[in-house]
Amino acid sequence: MSGPLTVVFRDLSYQYDGASAPLFTGLSAHLPQGFTGVVGANGAGKSTLLRLLCGHLSSTSGHVESAAEAVYCPQATDDPPLDLDAFLEDSSASAFRLRGRLNIEPDFGRRWATLSHGERKRAQIACALGRRPNLLAIDEPTNHLDSVARHLLIDALVRFRGVGVIVSHDRALLDALCIQCIWLEPPGAEVYPGGYSSARELRLAARAHRVAEREKATRAQRVLEQEMATRREKAAREHKVRSKRGLSRHDNDGREKIDRARIADSKAGAPLRQMRGRERQAVERLESVQIQKETRIGIRLFAEPSRRHRLFRLDPGEIALDDRRCLRYPALSMGPTDRIALTGPNGVGKSTLLRKILAETVVSVNQVIDMPQEIPANEVSHLLAVVRRLPAAQRGQVMTIFSCLGSRPQRLLETTQPSPGEIRKLLLALGLATSPQFLVLDEPTNHLDLPSIEALEDTLQDCTCGLLLVSHDQGFLDRLETLIWRIEVDEAGNSMVVLP
């Protein structure tokens, strides 16, 4: 690692080609040694900011003063890191330690296609740390990770000595690692010291202060407006009384009295002119107190239980996971209103079993919400095309649900590069626009911003149809009161579904 352990960006703005407005404008911040968290709604530009800092994108305006060696770890884990083989073969002590800390096996390169997303994420971050960059930008590092892998990751990241920038919905991770947080609220951003919890408290306090200041400025403006109206009315009456209209041209005494009164009025008018100045200042003060509009987040799920006795039934069997391991399962079935969570470490076959179940379900495909862990780029393009071709009324319904999940429909329909969180919300919105009978959700909180996770929890709590999900978020599972099917691994490395 060489170069300055600091990164600065000034007046940074970015606008995607074809977008009607900038994603963000005028962002400025100083990133010291240690980790800075980047927080904000899906589509606010968090991943874009990381790519700008690492030089993967060019800003519309402004500039980044960055270290020479920068590494970006994207959210997606479809492709192996370019230097994975070199990292696996590196015989240095530091590489050995990294592989040990993150539990990276020697055959990960050969088995990439069959690795779980959690195993891929560990390998991706291990390769990045192995390069010992000045700037390390990590996008959603704990997506897909089980609790053991998550602890391994945190242990590895706390040892990093460069400038780190991290996007995450993992509140505990941000609290453990971050010395400050950048809160993106398009078109701008604010920086708060500390991890997520302390930054959130400071943000709420700052917002409450702005609300109080705006209310105070509004009351002062109303008082001035009322007083100005009273004075103008009085001045109008006095002007009418002192008018020369109707006086005889020969009434010199009357005209002289009115002239003297008008001179007195001009001196007395000074306070009125001062009040006009105060009124202008009150308006400027009110306009200077800007408050970001809070989007109301929350969705209602119009689901219904299936009339069938079972959503699926599997006889005892096994599924090959790779050329040396398999997943064995007993007879499995699920009732129309059951809530089942499939749990277990990374790489034991949870997603594989979900795919088997989906292939055997008796519910119509139009009444199933299927949310996989990751959505390939070609499917993202197809999904956007489907939404854009919907009839106006149906597209409006889908976009309304999408908006209630805290993201901007206009940005989604304009962009060709939606964030993974926006795509997951769009999948939910398309499914929720129907009346689903069976929800199959693989790591549903991955990529979602924090308010959306809470909204999804509330929605699924009230769900009346069948719910089958995979999640490493124990708090999420506890709130949904699910029945647990756990996958365990035997000494030979094979997986087995264990029922309660």
C-alpha positions, 0 to 999 in steps of 0.5 A, a space after each residue: 500500500 502506497 500513496 496518501 491515506 485520504 480521498 477527497 471529492 468536490 462538487 461531484 455531479 453525475 447524470 446518466 445518459 438519457 436521464 431527465 435530471 442528475 442523479 446527484 449534484 454538488 457532493 463534497 466530502 473528505 474520506 479519511 483512513 478507515 471506513 466511511 458508510 454510504 447510506 440512502 434509498 435504492 436508486 439514490 446513487 450509492 453504487 454510482 458514487 463508489 464507481 466514481 471514486 474508483 475511476 470506473 465512471 467519469 463525473 458530469 462535473 466536479 472531481 475526485 482526488 483519490 489514491 492511485 490504487 483503488 479496488 471496487 467490489 460490486 454487488 454482483 458475484 456472477 463472474 470470478 475476480 480477474 485475479 482469483 487464480 493468482 490469489 489462490 496460488 499466492 504463497 505469501 504469508 499475507 495471502 495464506 492469512 487472508 485465505 484462512 480468515 475468509 475460509 477460501 478453499 483452493 478449488 474455488 476457481 474451478 468450482 466457481 459455477 457451483 459456489 454459493 453467492 456467499 462463497 463467491 462474495 468471500 472470495 471477491 473481497 479476499 482478492 480485493 484485500 489481497 491487492 492491499 489498495 489505498 482505496 477499497 470500495 465495497 458494495 453490500 459485502 454481507 449479502 448472502 453471508 451466513 453468520 459465521 462468514 459474516 464474522 469472518 468478513 468483519 474480522 478481515 475488514 477491521 484489519 484494513 488500513 487504507 481508506 474504505 467506502 462501504 455500501 450496506 444495509 447491515 446496520 451492525 456492520 456499519 456500526 462496527 466498521 464506520 467512522 462516518 456516514 454519507 447519507 445520500 438524499 438526491 440531489 445532495 448528501 450530508 455527512 455525519 460522524 460515527 456508524 449508522 446508529 449514531 449518524 441516524 440519530 444526528 440526522 433525525 436531530 438535524 431534521 427536527 431542528 430544521 422543521 422547528 426553524 421552518 415552523 418558526 420562520 413560517 409563524 414570523 412571516 404570517 405575523 408580518 403579513 398580517 401587520 403589513 395588511 393592517 398597515 396597508 389598509 390603514 394607509 389606503 383609508 388615510 390616502 382617501 381622506 387626504 385626497 384633493 379630489 372633490 376640493 374646489 380649485 379655490 380652496 387654498 386652505 384645504 389644499 394646504 392642510 392636505 399637503 402638510 398631512 401628506 408630508 407628515 405621512 411620508 415621514 410616518 411611512 418609514 416604518 412601513 418601508 422597514 416592515 417591507 424589508 423585514 417581510 422580504 427577509 422573512 421570506 428569504 429566511 423561510 426559503 433558506 430552510 430546506 427540508 427533504 421530503 420524506 417518502 411514506 413507505 409501506 405496501 399492502 399485499 393482496 394475497 390469498 391462500 391457495 384452495 389446494 391442500 398442498 402447494 407442493 410435495 416432494 418424495 424423499 430424494 437427493 440433488 447433486 450439488 457438484 461432482 462430489 457433494 449432494 443434498 439429501 431430503 426427506 418427504 417435504 410438503 407445504 400447506 397453503 398458509 404455511 410459513 417456512 424458512 430454509 436455513 443453513 451455512 453458505 454452500 449447502 444447497 438452499 437455493 438449489 432446493 428452492 429451484 427443485 420445489 418451484 419445479 414441483 409446485 402445483 400453483 399456477 406460475 402467475 400466482 407465484 412470486 419467485 425472487 432469486 438471490 441474484 438476477 442476471 443482467 440479461 434478465 434485468 433488461 427483459 424485465 424492464 422491457 416487460 414493464 415498459 410494454 404494460 398497458 398504462 393503467 397496469 404500469 401505473 399500478 406497478 409503479 405505485 407499489 414500486 414508489 411505496 417501497 421508497 424508490 423513484 419510478 421515473 428514474 427506473 423507467 429512464 435508466 438502463 442500469 437500475 440498482 439491484 435493490 430497484 430490480 428486487 423492488 420491481 419484482 415485488 411490485 409486479 408480483 404484488 400487483 396480482 393476487 399471489 398464493 405462494 411467495 418463494 423468496 431467496 434472501 429477500 432483504 439483500 440489496 434493499 435499503 433499510 426502510 424497505 426491509 422494515 416495510 417488507 417485514 410488515 407486509 409479510 407479517 400480514 401475508 395470508 398465503 404460503 411463504 417459503 424463504 431463505 434468509 440469514 437475517 435471524 431478526 427478520 425470521 423471528 418477526 415472521 414466526 416461521 417454521 425452520 427447515 435446517 440444512 446440515 452438513 455431514 462429515 463427507 460434505 453432503 447436505 441433509 434437510 433436517 425437519 423440526 
